[in-house]
Amino acid sequence: MTFTVLAHCPDTDRFGIAIATYSLAVGGKCPFIARGLAVLSTQAYAEPALGPRALDQLAKGNTPASVMDHLSAEDPNFSYRQVAILDAQRRLAVHTGTNCRSWAGHETGDGWAAFGNVLSGGAVVTAMARVLQEGGGRDLADRLLEALEAGRDAGGQATADGTPLAERSAALIVRGAESDLARDLDLRVDAHHDAVTELRRVYQTYAPYMEYYALRARDPQNTPAPDVWERRKKSLSG
């Protein structure tokens, strides 16, 4: 009961993933990113241990397709999993197991994937895919969050009898090949009645402070206290 988008931005060489689900604390269980290597999610009847195993295999030079074969051979419950892997060469592999609860499926494109399970229908994935296809030079984090919102607005999660399921947790993670506090994101909503909306609020609140946290790391001697920086920023913005 999860819907997810992941992508690589060729202009900035950054990976990102956005995910939402009825389950709690999804950001700590399903998404994985390794700088300069890959982004992936393991979901449905999620087995978080698959994430580190996949990254280890990718670090050894294996392709996403061969890693997926490796996971399938290792995991006796792989037919219950949904897994997507995108590497730095923009090679992609996606698995939607035959025992994932319906509706379950995925769409893929050049450097992106949209996928989910226990959804109201295929329109959810199609709506997310449309946002990723459009691109338009927008910031990767913005595009991922917009795609997640599009999936929610297209029906989001629902049980087999059509009963809607709320998004109770969500996460947005973006990483570059090198650490960059002014651009890296790891934002999570672990328990909320409307997690996608709350994730948008958290993102909009946090984004203006990214430059401050980068300054504090690079130049601590010349970094003002947070409240001083806030007042200066407000005065400059009028």
Secondary structure, DSSP 8 states (H G I E B T S, - for coil): -EEEEEEEETTTTEEEEEEEESSS-GGGTSEEEETTTEEEEEEES--TTHHHHHHHHHHTT--HHHHHHHHHHH-TTGGGEEEEEEETT--EEEEE-TTS-SS-EEEEETTEEEEEESBS-HHHHHHHHHHHHH-TT--HHHHHHHHHHHHHHTT-EE-TT--EE---EEEEEEEESS--TTT-EEEEE-S-TTHHHHHHHHHHHHGGGHHHHHHHHH-GGG---HHHHHHHHHHHT-
